[in-house]
Amino acid sequence: MFGLRRSTKLALLVVIIFGITALSSNNKELRYELTEEANHLRDQINSSLEQLTKSGFEKSIDNLTPPEEGKKDESKEEEKEIVPDPCTVVNPLTNQFFDLSSLSALSNEGVSQPWFAQGFDYGRNFSIGICSTPLRQPESLQENDFTDISNKTEVGAWFSDGKGNKISIGQVSTTPKFRGRKMVLEYEGGSFCSAANENGEKLRKTTLLSFTCDREIMTKAKISYVGSSNDCSYFFEVRTVHACATAAKEDDSAIIWIFLSIVLSAVGVYFCGGLLYTLVKRLNKTPTHLKLEV
């Protein structure tokens, strides 16, 4: 019994240290790693509790917690759909959180944050916004700028043609996504292309931003022009530390609930283990012969 109590106390101590460190840390990456470790520890404790209940306490546990209640809780969790913040995404394969809002006007009090990329052999330089428009003063646009765009304030990327007119290569999107293990951001609905589809309708220019995690980069981000297809689709690589996994902004409540669930699981292991130990001890107890006093 002493060994069980000692291990349980040790587990509780580790849980408390994880909880305090995670809640007090301002480092996003550290908070994320601590949260992952806490989740792993919680799973271990839950598995231990599961093994104990299978050893002879399934009926008593079922009486305390109706099976339907657990099913209802699971169904409620499935019904809840997490709506991500603009310019954030969760990798469905690894469940890691990514936040690109620091590269946009979303975290800059609405002030535009343009990024520039040289076109090299394409002969044009590009101005690109990430989850926001790169235009600093949309109201000062000329009549010849973005002539085939209805909402000029939502242009996500553009370049100037030989006459100095601005050409849109895609409208803003605040929804990054994952294709396999690659995080991308797509801008569609830009200016008309010279190419047309099978029905003879003109296609519109599109842009694809491919993000790569780079922890050694000296700037917030670096965008490189990769290439284009038929002067209609444009491809760029964005190297930035913000493309590395981090903890969600509003993850404090999640950490608290994880912390509490680990504590409750550890307490459950403690009491169930003690009860199991007592029961086994009673079952294995053999009767002793009474000695007659002479």
N, C-alpha and C positions, 0 to 999 in steps of 0.2 A: 504493500500500500504506500510505503514511504517513497518507493521509486516512482510510482504514478504521480504522487503529489509533487515530487521534486520536478519531474518533467513538465507537469502542467504549469507549475509556477514559472519555470524557465520559458515556456511558450508564451505565457501571459506577459512576462517581462519583455520578450522580443516584440510582441504585438504593441505594447505601450511605447517602446522606443521607436518603432516604425511610425506609429500614429503621430507622436509628438514631432518627430523629425519631418515627416511629410507635411504636416499642417503649418510648421514654422518656416519651411524652406521657401525661398522666392525663386529658386532655380527650377525652371520648367523641366529640364531634362532629368534633374535629380528627383523631382516630384514624380515624374513619370516612372522612373526606375523603382522608386520606393513603392509606388502604387502596384507595379507589377509583382514586386517581391511580396507585398502584403496579400495580393490575390493568390499567389502561389502557396503562401503559408496557410491562408484560409482553406484552400482546397485540400491541403494535407490534413488539417484538423477535421474537416468535414468527412474525409475518407476514414479517419480513425473512428469518428463517431458512428459512421455507417457500419464499420466492422463490429463495433461493440453491440449495436442494436441487433445485428444479425446473429449474435451469439446467444440470444435468449430473451431480448427485451423488445422484440418487434411488436408483440401484442400490447404491452404496457405503453409503449410509445404511441401506438395507433390510437389507444384510448384517450391519451392526452391531446393528440393532434389529429383531428378528423382528416382522412385522406382527401376528401373533397376540397378542403380548404387549401391544401397545397396545390391541387389542380387549378383552382380558381386563381390563385396568385400567379401561377405560370401563364395562364391564359391572359391575365391582365397585363403581364409583362410583354407578352407577344403582341398585344393590341397596341401598346404604346410605341409609337414611332418617333424616333429621335430626329428632330429637325435641326440640321447643322446651321451654325451661324454663317453669314456670307463669307466667302473666301476661305472656308475651312472644309476639311474632308476627313473621313475615317477610312483607312484601308480595310476593305472587307475581308482580306486574307489574313491580316495580322492584328486587326482591331487597333492599330496605332492611329493617333490623332495628329493632324497636320494643320498648321495655321499660316496662311499666306497674307493675312490682312496687314501685316507690318510693311508689306511692299506696295500697298495701295493707299488711296486717299481715305479709306475707311478708318485707318488708325492715325490719320494726319489731319484731323479736324476738318475733313472735307477738301483740303487743299490738294490739288492734283500732284501726282508723283510720277512724272514721265520717266521712262527708261529708253535708252538709245542703243541702236545696233547698226553697225556698218554693213552695207549690202555687198561690198567688195565687187565681184564680177557682175552683180546684178545692176550696178550703176546707180543705186538709190540708197539713201539712209532711212532708217525706220524709227519712228517714235511709237513706243508701246506702253500701254498701261496694264497693270495687273489688277484685275477685278474692279477697275475704275478707268475713266477716260484719261489719256495723257494730255488733253487740251487744257492749257492754263487759263485761257480766256475764250471760251466758246462763243461769247457774245460778239467778239471782234472778228468772226469769220467773214470772209468775202463771199460774194454771190457765186463765184466760180469754184468755191471749196465744197466738196462733197455734194455735188449737184444732184446725184441720184439717191441721196440718203434723206429720209424724212425726219429722223431724230438725230440731228448732228451732235447734240451734247452727249450721246451715248456711243460715240465712236471709240473703239477699244485700241485700234492701232492704225497707223496711216503712214504714207510717204508722199512726197511732192513729185509731180511729173515734170517733164522737160519745160513746161510753161509756167511752173510755179504753183499749179493748182493742187490742192490736197486731195488724195485718193484714199478712201477707207478700205482697209483690208480685213474688216470685221467689227461687229458691234460688241460692246462690253458683255461679259458673262461673269457672274460671281459664284459659279458652281464648278470648282475643280472636280475631277473624277479620276478613278484609277482604271487603267487598262492593263490587266495583269498586275505587275509590280511597278508599273510606270505611272506617275502622276502627271496629268495633262490638264490644260485649260484651253477650251476651244472658243474662238470668236467666229461668228457667222454673220451673213447678211451685210457684207461690205458693198463697195461699189461694183458695178457690173463688170464682168469679165468679157473678153473678146470671144470666148468660146460659148457654145450653146449646148443644151442637152438634146436628146433624141427627138423631143417635140418642137425643137426650134426655139425654145425659151432660153433667154440669156441667163447664164449662171452668175452668182455673186461671189466676190472674193471672200476667202476664209483664212483664218490663222490658227495654227496649232502651236501652243507653248508646252514644251516638255521640260519638267522640273527634275533637277538632280541635286541630291544632298551634297553639300560641300562645306565642311566645318573649318577648312583652312583658308577660305576666301577672305580677303581683307576688307571688302566692301559688303554691303547688304545683299547685293545680287549683281550678276553679270549675265547679260543676254547676248547670245551669239546667233547670227543668221546662219541657218543650215542650208536652206535651198528653197526653191519654189517649183511648182508644177503648172505649166501652161499659163504663167502669169495670173494664176487664179487661186492657188493654194500656197500658203507661205508657212515655213517651218522654222522654229527657233528653239534653242536650248537655253534654259535658265538655270544657272548654277547659284545656289544660295544656301545658307545655313537654315533658312526658314523652310526648306524642303526636307528637313530632318524631323523625325518624329518627336513630339513634345507632349506635354499634358494639356488637357483642355483648360480654357480660361476659367470656366465655372465648375471646376472639378473639386472644390472644397467640400461640398455636400456629399459627393460620391466617396471621397476619402473617408469622411466621418462615418458614413454607413458601412463602408468596408471594415473600418476599425471596429465598430460596434458588433458587426456580424462575426468577426474573428473572435472577439471577447466572449460573445454568447456561445459560439461553437466550442471554445476552450472550456468554458464552464460546464457545458453539456457533457464533454468528454470526461471531465473531472468527476461529476456526480454519477454518470452512467458507469464509469469505470469502477468507482467505489462500490456501487450497488452490485455490479457483476462480481467483484472480488468477494464481497460478503456472501453472496448466494453460492458461489463455487466453493467457498470455504465451508459453508454449512453442509453442502451436499457431500463433500469429501470427508467430512468429519466422521471418524469411526468410533463406535462406543468403547469405552475403557472399562476394564474389570474393576469392580469395587474391591478394595482390600478390606478384609475384616480385621478389626482391631482385636487383638487378643487381650 
